Amino acid sequence: MKDVAQHAGVSTATVSRVLNGHAAPTPETRVRVLAAIEELGYRPNALARSLRTTSTQTLGLVISDLLNPFFAEIARAVEDEARSHGYCVVIGNADESAEQEATYVRTLLDRRVDGLLLCPATDDPSLVREVSAGGVPLVLLDRTVRGATCPVVRADGSEALTALARRLVGAGHTRIGVIAGPPNTSTGRERTDVLTGSLGGLAQVVHGDFRQESGSQAAAKLIEDGATALVAMDNLMGLGALGEIRARGLQIPHDIALAVFDDQPWFPLLDPPITVIAQPTVEMGRAAARSLLALINGQQPDDVRLTAKLVLRGSLGEAEL
């Protein structure tokens, strides 16, 4: 700032006023300051400024897996909503690892983000307690943890899963393979409980890890055990299941039916198009950002629970009639 002031022939106080959007003594003075800033390539130290203003105008977002289109869409929606309120978003990819998640969370807190959005890698509450104890505004997104007291934004797929189970049973399927998510995540556990509860004793469950390879391995086991329908509990495991079905030369839905929790942009373009339970990803991301901004502004937002919907496209065969 001293260099800018000297270059423009003004005081550092005048430079500070211009940088903070306040009026300069004259319009000509403002022009000289802005020209000096441009010529010198000056950039204010945001971290130093935050020590005075207690705000960095940044939000932290730690998501479970950046390669998963579901989380990529959520991240884009969070960023769009935050930008409309004058905030930037710094993103960390936990890669479904609790250790990596903790590293990103602590790094973002060290960078003095104004608030944090977290898609927990597991339902262990220790990291959430650590953040809350530090007084940093926190919102959980998509998943929750045991005993969480902060706001949670998520989609409820219970009705859609129940409707899917009813269609599969009605079509005569008696060996229905469920490619479940990890039981130490709220989404992995809850989705599986709802679907298997609706299927009664007709479900065969193999757990994956929300990754494509685990979906392929689970599908192979379930097909070999005689499953006539597969339900994958996230889109990457669904891709793995689809690949395994194709590798075995099976035809969907004639040889085996397939449904996937979560949509992907190319699922409607396949032959047959894949039936899914679609979550409102854009609404989830924007709602999470709004909840966090409300917390930052001293409000106490309620939990947000949106609704996932069953989208029938053709991969269930007779179950969709």
C-alpha positions in Angstrom: 0.0 0.0 0.0 2.9 2.4 0.7 4.3 1.7 -2.8 0.9 2.4 -4.3 0.5 5.6 -2.3 3.9 6.9 -3.3 3.3 6.0 -6.9 -0.1 7.8 -6.9 1.1 10.7 -4.8 -1.5 10.1 -2.0 -1.6 8.8 1.5 -1.9 5.2 2.5 -5.3 6.1 4.1 -6.5 7.2 0.7 -5.4 4.0 -0.9 -7.2 2.0 1.8 -10.4 4.0 1.2 -10.3 3.2 -2.5 -9.6 -0.5 -1.9 -12.5 -0.7 0.4 -14.9 1.0 -1.9 -15.2 4.3 -0.1 -15.1 7.7 -1.7 -11.7 9.2 -2.5 -11.1 13.0 -1.9 -11.8 13.6 -5.7 -12.6 11.4 -8.7 -9.2 12.2 -10.1 -7.5 10.9 -7.0 -9.5 7.6 -7.3 -8.4 7.3 -10.9 -4.7 7.8 -10.0 -4.9 5.2 -7.2 -6.5 2.6 -9.4 -3.9 3.3 -12.1 -1.1 2.9 -9.6 -2.6 -0.4 -8.4 -2.8 -1.6 -12.0 0.7 -0.5 -12.9 2.3 -2.0 -9.8 0.2 -5.2 -10.0 -0.8 -4.7 -6.3 -3.1 -7.3 -4.7 -4.4 -6.8 -1.2 -3.4 -9.5 1.3 -6.7 -11.2 2.0 -5.5 -13.0 5.1 -4.1 -9.8 6.6 -7.3 -8.0 5.8 -9.3 -10.8 7.5 -7.5 -10.0 10.8 -9.1 -6.6 10.7 -12.5 -7.5 9.3 -12.8 -11.0 10.8 -14.1 -12.2 7.3 -12.3 -13.6 4.3 -15.5 -13.8 2.2 -14.6 -17.5 1.5 -16.4 -20.7 2.3 -14.9 -24.1 2.6 -16.4 -27.2 0.9 -15.1 -30.7 1.6 -16.8 -33.3 -0.6 -16.5 -37.0 -0.5 -15.4 -37.7 -4.1 -14.8 -35.1 -6.8 -14.9 -37.8 -9.5 -18.5 -38.6 -8.6 -20.7 -36.5 -10.9 -23.2 -36.2 -8.0 -20.7 -34.3 -5.8 -19.4 -32.3 -8.8 -22.9 -31.0 -9.5 -23.4 -30.1 -5.9 -20.1 -28.3 -5.8 -21.0 -26.2 -8.8 -24.4 -25.3 -7.2 -22.7 -24.3 -4.0 -20.2 -22.2 -5.9 -23.0 -20.5 -7.9 -25.0 -19.6 -4.8 -22.0 -18.4 -2.9 -20.9 -16.2 -5.7 -24.3 -14.5 -5.9 -23.7 -13.4 -2.3 -20.1 -12.2 -2.9 -18.3 -15.3 -1.5 -15.7 -17.6 -3.1 -15.6 -21.3 -2.4 -12.4 -23.3 -1.7 -13.0 -27.0 -2.4 -11.3 -30.1 -0.9 -11.7 -33.6 -2.1 -11.8 -36.1 0.7 -11.7 -39.0 -1.7 -13.9 -41.1 0.6 -11.0 -41.0 3.2 -11.6 -39.9 6.8 -7.9 -39.0 7.1 -7.8 -36.9 4.0 -11.1 -35.3 5.0 -9.6 -34.2 8.3 -6.6 -32.8 6.6 -8.6 -30.6 4.3 -11.0 -29.4 7.1 -8.1 -28.3 9.3 -6.3 -26.7 6.3 -9.4 -24.7 5.5 -9.9 -23.6 9.1 -6.2 -22.5 9.1 -7.0 -20.4 6.1 -9.8 -18.7 8.1 -12.8 -19.6 5.9 -15.9 -17.9 7.2 -17.8 -21.2 7.3 -17.6 -24.8 6.3 -19.7 -27.2 4.2 -18.9 -30.9 4.8 -20.0 -34.1 3.2 -18.8 -36.5 5.9 -16.7 -39.5 4.8 -18.0 -41.6 7.7 -20.6 -41.1 10.5 -17.8 -40.6 13.1 -18.8 -37.3 14.9 -15.3 -36.4 16.2 -14.3 -34.1 13.3 -17.7 -32.3 13.4 -17.3 -31.8 17.1 -13.8 -30.4 16.6 -15.1 -27.8 14.0 -18.1 -26.9 16.2 -15.9 -26.5 19.3 -13.9 -23.9 17.4 -17.0 -21.8 16.7 -16.8 -22.1 12.9 -20.2 -22.1 11.2 -20.8 -25.7 9.9 -23.4 -27.3 7.6 -23.5 -31.0 6.7 -24.4 -31.8 3.2 -25.8 -35.1 1.8 -24.7 -37.1 4.8 -24.9 -36.7 8.5 -23.0 -38.0 11.6 -24.1 -39.4 14.9 -25.4 -36.7 17.3 -25.0 -33.8 14.8 -26.4 -30.6 16.1 -25.5 -28.4 13.1 -27.9 -27.9 10.2 -28.0 -30.8 7.7 -29.1 -30.5 4.0 -29.9 -33.8 2.3 -32.4 -35.6 0.1 -34.8 -38.3 1.3 -35.1 -41.3 -1.0 -37.4 -43.4 1.2 -40.5 -43.0 -0.9 -38.7 -43.6 -4.2 -36.9 -46.7 -2.8 -40.2 -48.1 -1.5 -41.8 -47.5 -4.9 -38.9 -49.2 -6.7 -39.2 -52.2 -4.4 -42.9 -52.5 -5.0 -42.3 -52.5 -8.8 -39.6 -55.1 -8.6 -41.7 -57.4 -6.4 -44.8 -56.8 -8.6 -42.8 -57.9 -11.7 -42.0 -61.3 -10.1 -38.4 -60.8 -9.0 -37.5 -63.0 -6.1 -33.7 -62.6 -6.0 -32.9 -58.9 -6.0 -29.3 -57.9 -5.6 -28.6 -54.8 -3.6 -25.2 -53.1 -4.1 -25.1 -51.2 -0.9 -22.9 -48.3 0.3 -20.6 -48.5 3.3 -22.5 -49.1 6.5 -20.4 -46.5 8.3 -22.0 -43.7 6.2 -25.5 -42.4 6.9 -26.5 -42.7 3.2 -25.1 -46.2 2.8 -26.9 -47.4 5.9 -30.2 -45.7 5.5 -30.8 -46.4 1.8 -30.0 -50.1 2.3 -32.3 -50.3 5.4 -35.3 -48.8 3.5 -34.9 -50.9 0.4 -34.3 -54.2 2.1 -37.1 -53.5 4.5 -39.4 -53.0 1.6 -38.2 -56.1 -0.2 -38.6 -58.4 2.8 -36.6 -61.6 2.4 -36.0 -61.1 -1.3 -32.9 -58.9 -1.0 -29.3 -60.1 -1.3 -26.9 -57.4 -0.1 -23.3 -56.9 -1.0 -21.6 -53.8 0.3 -19.4 -51.6 -1.8 -17.5 -48.3 -1.1 -19.3 -45.9 -3.5 -16.6 -46.5 -6.1 -17.0 -48.1 -9.6 -14.8 -51.1 -9.0 -16.7 -52.1 -5.9 -19.9 -51.9 -7.9 -18.4 -54.3 -10.5 -17.2 -56.8 -7.9 -20.6 -56.7 -6.1 -22.5 -57.2 -9.3 -20.4 -60.2 -10.2 -21.1 -61.9 -6.9 -24.8 -61.1 -7.0 -25.2 -62.3 -10.6 -23.4 -65.5 -9.8 -25.7 -66.0 -6.9 -28.7 -65.8 -9.3 -29.9 -62.2 -8.9 -32.5 -61.3 -11.6 -32.4 -57.6 -10.7 -29.7 -55.3 -9.4 -30.1 -52.0 -7.5 -26.9 -50.0 -7.0 -27.0 -47.4 -4.2 -24.9 -44.7 -6.0 -24.1 -43.8 -9.6 -20.4 -44.9 -9.6 -21.3 -48.4 -8.2 -24.1 -48.4 -10.8 -21.5 -47.8 -13.6 -19.5 -50.7 -12.2 -22.6 -52.9 -12.2 -23.4 -51.9 -15.8 -19.9 -52.7 -16.9 -20.1 -56.2 -15.3 -23.4 -56.9 -16.9 -22.1 -55.9 -20.4 -18.9 -57.9 -19.8 -20.9 -61.0 -19.2 -23.0 -60.5 -22.4 -26.2 -60.0 -20.5 -29.0 -57.9 -21.9 -30.8 -55.3 -19.9 -33.7 -55.7 -19.0 -34.2 -59.1 -20.7 -31.6 -61.0 -18.7 -31.3 -58.7 -15.7 -33.0 -55.5 -14.5 -31.0 -52.6 -13.3 -31.8 -49.5 -11.2 -29.3 -46.9 -9.8 -29.6 -44.4 -6.9 -28.4 -41.1 -8.3 -28.5 -40.0 -11.9 -25.8 -39.3 -14.5 -26.1 -37.1 -17.6 -25.5 -40.1 -19.9 -27.8 -42.6 -18.2 -30.8 -41.4 -20.3 -28.6 -41.9 -23.5 -27.9 -45.6 -23.0 -29.9 -48.4 -24.6 -32.0 -49.0 -22.6 -31.9 -45.8 -20.6 -31.2 -46.5 -17.0 -33.9 -46.1 -14.4 -32.7 -44.1 -11.5 -33.6 -42.4 -8.2 -32.7 -38.9 -8.9 -31.6 -36.4 -6.2 -32.2 -32.7 -6.6 -28.5 -31.9 -6.6 -28.7 -28.2 -7.7 -31.3 -27.5 -5.0 -29.2 -29.3 -2.4 -26.1 -27.4 -3.2 -27.8 -24.0 -3.2 -29.8 -24.7 -0.1 -26.6 -25.8 1.7 -24.8 -22.6 0.8 -27.8 -20.5 1.9 -27.9 -22.3 5.2 -24.2 -21.7 5.8 -24.5 -18.0 5.0 -27.5 -17.7 7.4 -25.3 -19.3 10.1 -22.5 -16.8 9.3 -25.0 -14.0 9.7 -26.1 -15.1 13.1 -29.3 -16.9 12.1 -30.2 -20.5 13.1 -31.5 -22.3 9.9 -33.5 -25.5 10.1 -32.4 -28.7 8.5 -33.4 -29.0 4.9 -34.8 -32.3 3.6 -35.5 -32.5 -0.1 -37.1 -35.4 -2.0 -35.5 -37.8 -4.4 -37.7 -39.2 -7.2 -37.9 -42.5 -9.0 -37.4 -41.9 -12.8 -38.6 -44.8 -14.9 -36.7 -45.2 -18.2 -36.7 -48.8 -19.3 -34.0 -50.8 -17.6 -36.5 -52.5 -15.3 -38.5 -54.1 -18.1 -41.9 -55.4 -16.9 -41.5 -53.7 -13.5 -42.1 -50.4 -15.3 -45.3 -51.4 -17.0 
